[in-house]
């Protein structure tokens, strides 16, 4: 019999353990689920600032003339709505319109193939960066490579053994501005740029070039920072020494749930289309270009869908969890379910149980009374407008 598969570790594994991180398996990696505690970390991000190690996520680089045109054939969103220095959230689709993965596409514009500054010569080429989910990194890389390399687009791992951090919360801009020594007022949501961080203040980490994107997964303002291994370790230690709260996977999940941000593998997967999970805003059918799965989405757009992803709020202290049955209003525990909770938990901000759930479209209207079966009891729930929390 085969032995257990060894878990991968990020460059910050030892640093997270030294900071008190409780480590658990996640998507093939050994990651910190919490440090001080989920609620304390959650509230630190909502009220001040938190720091996450997200180095388990994949970062791909697409390079070659027409890279955006080539990638356009794999996603339903019009990539030409963004330009250099901008990014967009979208999904990779299969032929059935199902979601292979969700990702962020960063347009880096024209770059020099040799790493120098673009000068308008034949040595310039197009470059995109893609941030993809850890659990899908290998399959995404294989799929994208198989589709784009025949078109002359080079697909490579851009992160290597580097560090990817998420600095999130209302104090994040001031923290990053202090590190960079420059204002970030000109960096909008989903904007990105290369910055020089550190190396000026006493005790600061050595100066490092950092890819900075004003993106995140918490519902707060914040940034994702990609840099090389050693500067990344130094930056983690510096921010913690300055009082930034280290945060684990538990708070990351509760924060994204309050913001009704989807979790791949729970709220969406290869069997669900964007139109079924509330991501219709990513589907630009007015775009004339073909893309994988377009015919299915055109049919669903015309005929409608049979199920939708909704937000549920529960009463009292009941806490819904992934996989719990959703029941019609008035049904008893053990009744035939009408839907399923895809993500659920306790909201530290709202102080009540909240969930995302798949239900038939006729039960998806805001205000509809339903129930969630929890330990054999039918706990009342109401369909509410998403997100649950908005700053």
N, C-alpha and C positions, 0 to 999 in steps of 0.2 A: 504494500500500500504506500502511496505517496505521502510524504511528510507534510506538515503545515507549511504554507507559503509564507516566506519571510515578508514582513511589512516594510515598506519604504519609509525613510525618514527625511525630513527637510533639513536644510543646513542649520535651522534654528532649533532642532530637536533638543539638544543638550541645554541650550539657553532657556527653552520653555520649561524643561524639567527643573532647572535651577531656580526659575521664577515661581515654582510651586504648581506647575501645570499637572493636571491629572490626565494621563495619556490613555487613549482608547483607539481601537482600529476604526478607520474611516476610509472607504474607497481605496483600500489597498495600502493606506498610509497609517502610521502611528502618530496621532495628532492630539493636542491638548483640547479636552472638552470644556475645561474650566480652570480658573486660577483662584480668584477670591470667592467665586460662586456665581452662578448664572444671573441671578437677579441683580447683584451688585455690579457686575460687568455690563449688563443690559442698561442699567440706569446711568452708569458712567458715560456710555455712548450717547444716550438721550440728553444728558445734562452737561457733559463736558467733552471728553475725548477718550477713545479706546484704540488699542493697537492689536491687529490680528496678523498672525502668520498664515498666509494663504499660498505659500510656496509649493503646495501640492498641485495647484492648478497648472494646466498646460498653457504655454505661450508659443504659438507658431508664427513664423515669418514667411510671408508669400512675397516673392520678388521676381519681377520680370515685366516687360512691357505688356500692358493690357491685363494686369493682375486683377483689377476690379471687375472688368468685363468677364473674366473667367470665373471668378467667385460668384458673380451675379447669377449664374446658371444653377447655383446650389441653394439659394436663399430666396424667400418671397418678398423681401424688403428692397426698395429701390436704393442701392448703394450709392447712386450718383446724387442723392440728396445731401451727402456729406462730402467735404473736401479736405485737403491737407490740414492736419491739426484738429480734426473732428472725428467723432466715433459714433457708432450706433449699435443698439442691441437688436439681435435678430435670432433666427433659428435655422439650423440645417434640417432639410426635409428628406424623406424617402419617397419612393414612387407613389405610395398610398396617401401622401400628404401628412404622414406621421412625423413626429419630431425626433430626429436623431440626437440632437443636443441643442442647447441654447448657448450663445456666445456673444462677445462684443468684438466688433470690427473697428480697428483704428487705422485711419488713412494717414500714412506717413508721407504721401506725396512722392516727388521724384527724389531719389537718392543716388549716390555714386556706388556702383557695384563694388568698387575697391575700398569703400568706407570713407572716402573723402567727401568734400562739400560738392553738391551738384553744381555744374557750370553750364548746363545746356548742351553739352557735347554728347557724342554717341555712347559715352560711358555712363550716362544717367539711366535709371530705370525706375519703375513703380515699386512701391513697397507697402504692404499691409501687415499689421499685426493682428492676430486672433487670440483672445483669451478664452479657453475652453475648459470644461469640467474635468476634474481629475479622473473620475470613473470612466469617462468617454475618451480620454486623451489618445490612447492607442488606436481605437477604432476610428475616431475623427481623423487622426493623422493619416491612416491608411486610406480612408475614403477620399479625403481631400486630395491627397497625393495622386491617387488613381485617376481622379477627374481633371486635375489641373496640370500635372506634369506633361501629359501629351500636348498641351497647349503652350508648352515652353515656360511654365511658371515653376520656379524652384520653391519647394516646400521644406522648411527646416525648423528644428527646435531652436527657439530664440532665447529660452531661459537657461538651458543647461543646468549647472549647479548653482544658479543665482538665487536671489531672495526676492519674493514678492510679498509686500506688506500692504495692509489696508489700514489707513489712519482715518478714523471716522468719528464724527461728532461736531457740535457747533464750535468747539475750540480748535478743530483741526486746521482751518485756514491760517490762524495766527501761529500755530505751532510750525507749520510748514514754511510760512513766510519768514519766521525767525531763523530757520535752518538755511533757507535759500538766500536770505538777505535781499529779497525783492518782493514787490506786491504781486498777489495772484488775482487781482481784480479783473485782469484781462483774460483769465482762464475760465471759461464758462463751464457749466455742467456738460459733461461728455466731451470737453476739450482736453487736449493733451500736449505736452511739450517735453523737451529735454532740459533739465535744470542741474546746476551745480549745487550740491548741498554740503554743509558742514565745513570743517577746517578753519573756521574763523574764531569762534569763541573758545575760551579756555576750557579744556577738557572735552571739546567737541570731537566727534568722529572725524577721521581723515576725509578730505574733500573727495567727492565722488560724483560722477555723472549719473543721473537718475532719470529714468523714464517716468514721468508723473502724469497720471490721468485723473480727472475729476469725476470719478465713477465710484460705485460702491454697492453694497448689498444690505444696507441697514435702514434706508429711509431717511438718513441724515446727510448733510453735506460732508464731504470727505474725499479722500484721494487713495489711489492705488499706486504703489511705488515699486518699480522693478529696477534692481541694481545687482551688481556682482556680489559674490558670496561674502567676502571679508568686509567690504563696506556695509553690506546688509546686516551682518552680525553687529558691527559697531553702531549702526543707526538704531537697531533694536535696543541695545543696552543704553544708549544715550537717552532715548525717549523714555524708557522706564525709569532711568535715574532722574529725569526731569518731572516725574510724577504722572506720566501717561499710564493708564490702566491696561495691563495685558488682558486680552479677551480670548475666549476659546470658542469651539464650535457650538456650544450650547447657547451662548448669547447671540452668536451669529444667526442661529436658526430662529430664536424668538424675535430678534429684531427684524429679520426679513419677513417673518410671518405677519407681524403687525403691519408692515408696509405692503403686504399681499404680493410679495415677490415670489415667483414660482421656484420650486425646487425640482430639478430634473430627476426623474425616477420616481417621484411621488405625485406631483401635480400635473405632470406631463411626461410622455414617453413616446416610443415609436408607434404606439397604437392610438394616440390622440393627435388631432390636428390643431393648429393655432386657433381656428374658429371655435373649437369646442372648449378651449381652456382660457378664453378671455384674452387671447393675443391677436385678435383680428386686426388690431391697429398696426401689426407688423406686416400684414398682407396687402401688397399694393398691386391689385389686379388691373389698375389703370395703366400700369407699366406694360409696354408692348412686348417686352422680352420674355422668352420662355424660361421656366425654371422647373426643377424637379418637383413633382407633385402638384403642378399648377392645375391640371385638369380636374383633380379631386376637389381642390379648393374652389374652383369656379362652380362646380356642381353644388357644393355645400352652400356657397354664397347665394346661389339662385334658389335652391330648394329648402335651405335652412338646415340646422343641426338638430339632433335628437337629445343631446345632453349638453350641459354647460357646467363650468366651474363657478361656484358661488362662494361668498363669504357667509359664515355662520357665527352668531354670537349666542352663547349659552347663558342660562340664568344660574344664580347661586354660585356654588363653588365647583361645579362639575367641570372636568378637564377632558376634552376630546383628544384622541390620539389617531395617528395614521392607521387606516384599516377599519376603524369602527363603523358599524352600519348606520346609515341615515334612514329614519323612519318617517312615514307620513304623520301629520299632527294627530294626536289622539291614539296612535298605535301603542301597543304594549311591547315590552321587551320580548324578543323572540319572534316578533312579527316579520313578515317578508320585507326586507329592506328596499327602499326606493333609490338609494344612492350609497356612496362610500366617502368617508373622510379621507382626504389625500394628505393633508398636513393639519396638525392641531396641537394645541398646548395652552398654557396659562399665559396671559398677557400681563406682564408687570406694569405696563403703562395704564391699561384700562382696568386692571384687576378683575378680570373675568376670563372664562374659557373662550377661545376663538378657534376657528377652523376654516380651511378651504375644503370643499367637497364637490364631487361630481353628482349631479342630480338631473332628472329629466327636465327638458326645457320648460315644460308647463309648470314646474315647481321652482323655477329660477328667479321669479320676480321678487324684487326687494319688498320685504314685509311679509312674505310667505312664512307661515308657522310650520316647523318641522320638529323632529326630535333626533337625538343621537343616542344609540344604545350603549350604555356604559355599565359594565358588570351586571348585565341583565335588567337594568332600569332604563326606561325611556326618558331621557333628560330633555326638557323643552329647549328649542333653539329657533332662532329667527334669521331669515336671509337678510343680510345687510349690505349696504353699499361698500365696495372696496376702494381704497385700502382701509383697514381698520384704524390706522394712525397716519396722520399727515402733519408734518411740521408746519 
